[in-house]
């Protein structure tokens, strides 16, 4: 009987953390860490702790030097990799790893970022192979396409041919929009999905489409800790593109 209770304890801690993760990532992380001290191979505790660490890290803007934030991302990568080792057939472990790698890449050199970009795409793609309706993985792949397309053509050529990043040649603006639209379709109340889609639309001069997403954000509830910040960023983008006409740029 004691063994049964001991085995159930980590799951109870994870359940409590799961309930508050979206709004209170630090408190949730503490619960996941407690679960991991009891069972370091608890799959859900590992991947959810990784997500919590990424969410905590994102509270500090990328433009601000922060060893603490960078350490959070590195720890998120470590825990996500362990989750994948524990169970490689569960989508959430691969998603947590893709998300963590994407954040870690921002702390590395341009050469290293190419290597991370290849793995981010592979993990997000694996997530969708296991769960085609995973909105988070669609978001990651949407941003992956957009970030690669923002690199100059010459830099993309160098990355593809000299740094081992041939997969970067598969990026496109159409892919960015398609994946972000899929994320919105799967979770239409997620502010973050609509904001990044609006940003890509605005970048492609599809201002009417961007305004549609921004208008929708205004009517959505705050579900996640950073939603107030994303809402403010959406309002700023709306002001920046106010009155701009344009039918957009053909996607490629």
C-alpha positions in Angstrom: 0.0 0.0 0.0 2.9 2.4 0.8 4.3 1.8 -2.6 1.1 2.7 -4.3 0.8 5.9 -2.3 4.4 6.8 -3.1 3.9 6.2 -6.8 0.9 8.4 -6.8 2.5 11.3 -5.1 4.4 12.7 -8.0 1.3 12.5 -10.2 -0.7 14.5 -7.6 2.0 17.2 -7.6 2.0 17.3 -11.4 -1.8 17.6 -11.4 -1.7 20.6 -9.1 1.0 22.2 -11.2 -0.9 21.6 -14.4 -3.9 23.4 -13.1 -1.9 26.7 -12.5 0.8 26.5 -15.2 -0.8 29.0 -17.6 -1.2 31.8 -15.1 1.4 31.0 -12.4 4.4 29.3 -14.0 6.8 29.8 -11.1 4.4 28.2 -8.6 3.7 25.4 -11.1 7.5 24.9 -11.6 8.0 24.4 -7.9 5.4 21.6 -7.9 6.9 19.9 -11.0 10.4 20.1 -9.3 9.0 18.5 -6.2 7.6 15.7 -8.3 10.9 15.2 -10.1 12.7 14.9 -6.7 10.5 11.9 -6.1 10.6 10.5 -9.7 13.1 12.1 -12.0 11.7 10.1 -14.9 8.1 11.3 -14.6 7.4 12.2 -18.2 4.8 14.8 -17.6 6.7 16.5 -14.8 9.7 16.8 -17.1 8.0 18.3 -20.1 5.7 20.6 -18.1 8.7 21.9 -16.1 10.4 22.7 -19.4 7.4 24.6 -20.5 7.2 26.5 -17.2 10.9 27.4 -17.5 10.4 28.8 -21.0 7.4 30.8 -19.9 9.3 32.2 -17.0 12.3 33.1 -19.3 10.0 34.9 -21.7 9.1 37.4 -19.0 12.5 39.0 -19.7 12.6 40.4 -23.3 15.2 38.9 -25.6 16.8 42.3 -26.0 17.8 42.5 -22.4 21.0 40.6 -21.3 19.9 38.1 -18.6 22.0 35.1 -17.4 19.1 34.0 -15.3 16.8 33.8 -18.3 19.4 32.0 -20.4 19.9 29.5 -17.6 16.1 28.9 -17.5 16.1 28.1 -21.2 19.1 25.8 -20.9 17.4 23.9 -18.0 14.2 23.7 -20.1 16.2 22.1 -22.9 17.7 19.5 -20.4 14.3 18.5 -19.0 12.7 18.4 -22.4 15.4 16.1 -23.7 14.9 13.8 -20.7 11.1 13.7 -21.4 11.8 12.6 -24.9 14.2 9.9 -23.7 11.5 8.7 -21.2 8.8 8.5 -23.9 9.6 9.4 -27.5 6.1 8.5 -28.7 4.4 11.3 -26.8 3.9 14.6 -28.7 4.3 16.9 -25.8 7.9 16.0 -25.1 8.9 16.8 -28.6 7.0 20.0 -28.5 8.6 21.1 -25.2 12.0 20.4 -26.8 11.2 22.4 -29.9 10.1 25.3 -27.8 13.1 25.2 -25.5 15.6 24.9 -28.4 14.0 27.8 -30.1 14.6 30.0 -27.0 18.1 28.6 -26.4 19.1 29.4 -30.0 18.6 33.1 -29.2 21.4 33.0 -26.7 23.9 31.4 -29.2 26.1 32.6 -32.1 24.7 32.9 -35.6 26.5 29.7 -36.6 25.1 27.7 -33.7 21.6 29.1 -34.4 21.6 27.3 -37.8 22.1 24.0 -36.0 19.4 24.8 -33.5 17.0 25.8 -36.3 17.4 22.4 -37.9 16.6 20.6 -34.7 13.7 22.9 -33.8 12.0 22.1 -37.1 12.6 18.4 -36.7 11.1 18.3 -33.2 8.1 20.5 -34.1 7.5 18.3 -37.2 7.8 15.2 -35.1 5.2 16.7 -32.7 2.7 17.1 -35.6 3.4 13.6 -36.8 2.3 12.4 -33.4 -0.5 14.9 -33.0 -1.6 16.8 -36.1 -3.9 19.1 -34.1 -1.1 20.4 -31.8 -1.6 24.2 -32.0 1.7 24.9 -30.2 3.7 22.9 -32.8 2.0 24.7 -35.6 2.9 28.0 -34.0 6.6 27.0 -33.6 6.7 26.0 -37.3 5.0 29.2 -38.3 7.6 31.2 -36.5 10.4 29.0 -37.8 9.4 29.8 -41.4 9.1 33.5 -40.7 12.4 33.8 -38.9 14.2 32.0 -41.6 12.6 34.2 -44.3 13.7 37.3 -42.3 17.3 36.3 -42.9 18.9 37.9 -45.9 19.0 35.8 -49.0 22.8 35.7 -48.9 22.8 34.6 -45.3 20.3 31.9 -46.0 22.6 30.7 -48.9 25.6 30.6 -46.6 23.7 28.7 -43.9 22.3 26.2 -46.4 25.6 25.5 -48.2 28.3 26.0 -45.6 26.7 25.5 -42.2 24.7 22.4 -42.8 21.3 24.1 -42.8 20.0 22.7 -46.1 16.5 22.4 -44.5 16.4 26.2 -44.3 15.7 26.1 -48.0 12.2 24.7 -47.3 11.1 27.9 -45.4 8.6 30.2 -47.0 6.2 33.0 -46.1 3.4 30.8 -47.2 4.5 28.2 -44.7 4.6 30.7 -41.9 1.1 31.9 -42.6 -0.3 28.4 -43.1 1.1 27.1 -39.8 0.1 30.2 -37.8 -3.4 30.1 -39.3 -3.6 26.4 -38.3 -2.6 27.4 -34.7 -5.4 30.1 -34.7 -7.9 27.6 -36.1 -7.1 25.0 -33.4 -7.1 27.5 -30.5 -8.8 30.7 -31.7 -8.8 32.2 -28.2 -5.0 32.2 -27.8 -3.8 35.8 -28.0 -0.2 34.7 -28.8 -1.3 32.8 -31.9 -3.3 35.7 -33.4 -0.6 38.3 -32.5 2.2 36.4 -34.4 -0.1 35.8 -37.3 -0.9 39.5 -37.4 2.8 40.4 -37.3 3.5 38.2 -40.4 0.5 39.6 -42.2 1.7 43.2 -41.5 5.2 42.3 -42.6 3.7 41.0 -45.9 1.6 44.2 -46.2 -1.6 42.3 -45.8 -2.9 45.0 -43.5 -6.6 44.1 -43.7 -5.8 40.5 -42.6 -3.5 41.8 -39.8 -6.3 44.1 -38.5 -8.7 41.3 -38.5 -6.5 39.3 -36.1 -5.8 42.4 -34.0 -9.5 43.2 -33.7 -10.2 39.6 -32.6 -7.5 39.9 -29.9 -9.4 42.9 -28.4 -12.3 40.6 -27.5 -10.4 37.7 -26.1 -9.9 36.9 -22.4 -6.5 36.8 -20.7 -5.7 33.1 -20.2 -1.9 33.1 -19.8 0.5 35.2 -17.7 1.9 37.2 -20.5 -1.4 37.9 -22.2 -1.6 41.5 -20.9 1.8 42.2 -22.5 0.8 40.5 -25.8 -2.5 42.6 -25.7 -0.4 45.8 -25.4 1.8 44.7 -28.2 -1.2 44.0 -30.4 -2.6 47.5 -29.7 0.8 49.0 -30.6 0.8 47.1 -33.9 -2.7 48.2 -34.6 -1.7 51.8 -34.2 1.4 51.3 -36.4 -0.6 49.9 -39.3 -3.7 52.1 -38.9 -5.0 53.4 -42.3 -2.4 51.5 -44.3 -3.9 50.1 -47.5 -2.5 47.2 -49.5 -3.5 43.8 -50.7 -0.3 42.2 -49.6 2.8 40.6 -51.2 2.5 37.3 -53.1 3.6 34.5 -50.8 6.6 32.3 -51.6 
